[in-house]
Each structure stands twice: as C-alpha cells, then as structure tokens.
Amino acid sequence: MDTLAGYRNFSTDQKIPEEMQNVALSNQKIYVSPETQERAGNEVSNSPIVGGRVELQLLTTLKCNLKCTYCSLGVGDVVGSQDKVSYSLDELGAFIDKHLSGHEVYVTFYGGEPTLNLDFIREIMERYPAFRFQLQTNGTLLDGLPDSVLSNLSNILLSIDGGEEITDGFRGRGVYRQVVKNTRAVRDRMAGTFTARVTWSSEDTSFEELDELANTFDYVYFQFVAGEGTYSPAAMEKKKAVITQLVDRFFSSEMLYPVIPIMGVVRNKVLPTRATELYHGKTQCRVSTHILNVMPDGKIFPCPDMMYVPEMLQGNLIENWLKPSPLQPHPNMPCDKCEAQPWCRGNCMKNLYLAYVKGDKRYRENVVEPICELVRFLGREIDRHDPQAWYAKASLDARKTLRDCEVYEYVEIMP
C-alpha cells in the first residue's frame, strides 16, 4: 500500500490493477507514472515561471466605480483605459497549455473593479474548476455576486483604508458602511475567508481602527502607501506608535491575532525557510518569480503597479509568448546590507526598482527609505517579544495558521 504514497495525478496511459485502484481511492491519492512525473518536471523547469505554482492575476476590466485618491493604476492613465477583456477563453487556454502546464495555478480577479465584468469571472470559474480563486474588490458590489461565484472563492481581499472617516475620505461618502454591510450580507454564502486590505496612507489611522477591522474580518493585511507627502517625521512617529500597539496586541492575545504582516514576520523569524521556499529566495510579493498580471488586452506584466512601464512587459496572452520577469533583484538595491533581509526579502520590488535602479532620488528619500524604516521597526518590535518563545507556547491551531495561512499566497506579506 505504501507504494502509492505521494502520488496525486493520474496518467491515462498507465493501466492500474483493480486492487491498486481501490487502495488509491481509499487513500484519496492517485497513481502517476514515472514518465508523467518526469514530463511535468521538465515543463516546470523549462518555464519562465520560477517554481511549481503560478498566480494568474486577471484584470477583468480597468473600469472602476470609485475614484480613490491614491489609486496606483492612476499612474500612466491605466484606470479606465480598457473596458473589457479582448482575448478569448480559447486564447487563454492556449496560453495556459503552452506556458503553465505542470504548474499549480491559482487566479486572482483584479481591476479596476473586477465585479464590473461578472460574466468573465463566471466563465473562468466554469472553464477551470480545479483552479483556486481569489477576488480583490472594493466591496461595493459584493452583495450582487451569485452563490456560484462566492462558493468558489478561497479569499476575498476587500480594499479598505481604516475606519469610516478615513476610508470615506479616500473612497467616497458611505463606502465604509457599504463594504461592511455587504460583507455581512454574503458571509454565510462565502466558502473562503475575508481579508481587509488596508492601504495605510493617513497618519491619523489609529490602532483602534485597525483592531476593529481585525475583529470584523478574518484577516487584515496592511501596506504602507507608496505616496509622497505621507512620511513626515510626525507621521512616522504616529505610524510607529500604532505598530507598537498592534504588535503588543498580537503577543498578548489569547487567540491568534489575524494581522498578516505581523503573522508573516513572526513566521519568517521562527521558520526562516518559509520566507524563501515559495519565492526561491526572492521577494515575497512574487513579482520576480510566479505572478502574472494579465491586462484586459492580454499584455502581461509582473507588477500591477508598473503596467504603464514598457520595459516591464513580460508577455502577451494573445500572441502566446512569455519571458522571465524583468523585475529582478539588482546590485544597486541595498537589501543585502539590511537587517531585515532574512525575513523581508525585499519589501517592494517596484519601490526598489524606481529608487535604486532608475535612480529616482526624490522617490527614494520620500517614499522608499521611510517605508523600509517602518518595516525594520516592525521587526524590532516583534523581537522585543521573543517570537521563538511565543511560538513554542502557542497552541497547535495557532502554529498551523501562522505557518500555513493561505492568505500569504495572495498578498505581499511585508507591508
């Protein structure tokens, strides 16, 4: 019976004795021939994708029903430039067959506001029922999603910016309450998790606001906004004070405090290989290894914030070509000398590229260096609590979630 352990795929050209089929079914594991294993291994090793899995981030549309003041797709007039997907499902299938065969594929529906093209989302789910799916949405149309979509989503990333006043200030009056209301309305129909995705921009974002989100949603992920004018000395001190409170709450909570950047840093400090194994030692935002951002017109870029940069073009779905990501670590980047490198692995490759490869001194001083300082501060605050000792005393459930949380695969982990 042990001869079937570890086999998960089935090659139809390999006949299996009936008694072995029964064993396979009872163990929920299926035999795969050595030839099929070798063929799949060769397909992965020859792919421009690094590693055995790939995230297809499909931009269903570049239209949006909100006008968030800090939107990264506003750079280069990307927002609104493409209303609908212009490639066919057969063209997508040909691209997947040629470039992603042998990989574990998971899909994030992105935009614009992706739910404005609901038919496309349905068609993808019906065509590829074995894929994992995530939705990143502003949440305002969430209550209109059918059960067939909600039941297939592993995670929903809900864009929100803190409390009601701050969120509505960036997104429009009434948006915060609408998102919370819609989340509650569909929770019982949702099979996966809800993650509040916070763009931490305002210096007035408080611990209480983020803590409330942690009590409202399954997880909270925050990312420091890549915007100038938000990192004055006073703003930095306010953000550090909130970080200290969040870290204190994490280590004093009886249950696992579901704030992804803190969870991720603790995991990476306690289990260092987890910071590198899925990313082959590169950035955890996946842009150097295994994420493909597919524009509605089929053009492919490694980073959704750099789809206006011609040199970042990585492929074209309609023309069916793909090359390795051009967004890679560079000798000019100072990460190897940074104390955070073992667990951060390069916070944001877009930021590092603009600051140190393109040499944008102003952007480096006003955005990148302050963000890196906050990331280092987060690591030091975690070290104050001896994360190794905390992990040793944590419950098995807490350890498992900290170690294997699926949301890590859908976000940048580092803030």
KACOR-V121835 format. One record per pair of residues at least 24 apart in sequence whose C-alpha atoms are under 7 Angstrom apart, sorted by the first residue. I is the first residue (numbers start at 1). GAP is how many residues later the second one is. D is the distance in Angstrom with one decimal. If there is no record, write none. Layout:
((I:GAP:D) (I:GAP:D))
This chain:
((4:27:6.1) (7:24:5.0) (7:25:5.9) (8:24:6.9) (11:25:6.6) (40:62:4.9) (43:58:6.5) (43:59:6.0) (44:58:5.9) (44:59:6.5) (47:52:6.4) (48:274:6.9) (48:275:5.4) (48:276:4.5) (49:240:5.9) (49:241:5.3) (49:275:6.5) (50:239:4.7) (50:240:5.8) (52:51:5.0) (52:52:6.3) (53:50:4.9) (53:51:4.4) (53:52:5.8) (53:237:6.7) (54:49:6.5) (54:50:6.2) (54:51:5.1) (54:52:6.4) (54:236:4.7) (54:237:5.8) (55:50:6.0) (55:51:5.0) (55:52:5.6) (55:235:6.2) (55:236:4.7) (55:237:6.2) (56:50:6.2) (56:51:4.7) (56:52:6.2) (56:235:6.1) (56:236:5.1) (56:237:6.4) (57:50:5.7) (57:51:4.6) (57:52:5.9) (57:53:6.4) (57:235:5.8) (57:236:4.7) (57:237:6.1) (58:49:7.0) (58:50:6.1) (58:51:5.1) (58:52:5.8) (58:235:6.1) (58:236:5.1) (58:237:6.8) (59:50:6.0) (59:51:4.6) (59:52:4.8) (59:55:6.7) (59:235:6.0) (59:236:5.3) (59:237:5.8) (60:24:6.7) (60:25:6.1) (60:49:6.6) (60:50:6.3) (60:51:5.9) (60:54:5.2) (60:57:5.9) (60:60:6.9) (60:236:6.0) (61:24:6.5) (61:50:5.4) (61:51:5.6) (61:52:6.9) (61:53:6.1) (61:56:6.6) (61:235:6.0) (62:49:5.3) (62:50:4.1) (63:49:4.8) (63:50:6.3) (64:48:4.7) (64:49:4.7) (65:48:6.9) (66:105:6.5) (67:104:6.3) (68:102:5.3) (68:103:4.7) (69:101:5.5) (72:233:5.8) (73:232:6.3) (76:232:5.5) (78:230:6.8) (79:33:6.4) (82:214:6.5) (84:212:6.1) (85:211:4.1) (85:212:6.0) (86:210:6.0) (86:211:5.2) (87:210:6.6) (87:211:6.3) (87:231:6.3) (91:227:6.1) (92:225:6.6) (95:222:6.0) (95:225:5.5) (105:26:5.9) (106:25:5.4) (106:26:4.6) (106:27:5.9) (107:25:6.1) (107:26:4.8) (107:27:6.1) (108:25:5.8) (108:26:4.6) (108:27:5.5) (108:28:7.0) (109:25:6.3) (109:26:4.9) (109:27:6.2) (110:25:6.6) (110:26:5.5) (113:24:6.0) (113:25:6.8) (115:26:6.9) (122:27:6.7) (139:40:5.1) (139:43:7.0) (140:38:6.1) (140:39:5.6) (142:40:5.9) (143:39:5.2) (143:42:6.5) (143:43:6.1) (147:42:6.4) (150:39:6.4) (150:40:5.1) (150:41:6.8) (151:38:6.6) (151:39:5.4) (151:40:5.0) (152:39:6.9) (153:38:6.7) (153:39:5.8) (154:37:6.9) (154:38:4.3) (154:39:6.4) (155:37:5.1) (155:38:4.7) (155:39:5.8) (156:37:6.3) (156:38:5.0) (156:39:6.0) (157:37:6.3) (157:38:4.9) (157:39:5.9) (157:40:5.8) (158:37:6.0) (158:38:4.9) (158:39:5.5) (159:37:6.2) (159:38:4.8) (159:39:6.1) (160:36:6.3) (160:37:5.9) (160:38:5.1) (161:37:4.7) (161:38:5.4) (161:39:6.3) (162:36:6.5) (162:43:6.2) (162:47:5.6) (162:48:6.0) (163:46:5.0) (193:25:6.0) (194:24:5.3) (194:25:6.5) (195:24:4.6) (195:25:5.4) (195:26:6.8) (196:24:4.7) (196:25:6.1) (197:24:4.9) (197:25:5.8) (198:24:4.4) (198:25:6.2) (199:24:5.1) (199:25:6.0) (199:26:5.7) (200:24:4.8) (200:25:5.6) (201:24:5.1) (201:29:6.6) (203:32:5.0) (203:35:6.3) (203:36:6.5) (206:36:6.3) (207:35:5.2) (207:38:6.5) (207:39:6.7) (214:44:6.3) (214:45:6.9) (218:40:6.9) (219:39:4.9) (219:40:5.8) (219:41:6.7) (220:38:6.3) (220:39:4.8) (220:40:6.0) (221:38:6.0) (221:39:5.1) (221:40:6.3) (222:193:5.9) (223:192:4.1) (224:147:6.7) (224:191:5.7) (226:141:6.0) (227:140:6.3) (228:138:5.7) (228:139:5.9) (231:135:6.8) (231:139:6.5) (240:134:7.0) (243:135:6.6) (244:137:6.4) (247:134:6.8) (247:135:6.4) (256:142:5.8) (260:153:6.4) (261:152:5.3) (261:153:5.5) (261:154:6.1) (263:139:6.0) (264:149:5.9) (265:78:6.4) (265:114:6.9) (266:121:6.2) (267:135:6.3) (267:136:6.1) (268:75:5.2) (269:74:6.2) (270:117:6.7) (270:118:5.6) (272:71:6.9) (275:68:6.0) (282:63:6.0) (283:62:5.0) (283:63:5.1) (283:64:6.8) (284:61:6.6) (284:128:5.7) (284:129:6.7) (285:63:6.8) (285:126:6.7) (285:127:4.1) (287:40:6.6) (288:37:5.6) (288:39:5.6) (288:40:5.4) (289:36:6.9) (302:25:6.9) (332:24:5.6) (332:25:6.2) (340:36:5.9) (344:70:6.4) (347:67:5.8) (375:40:7.0))
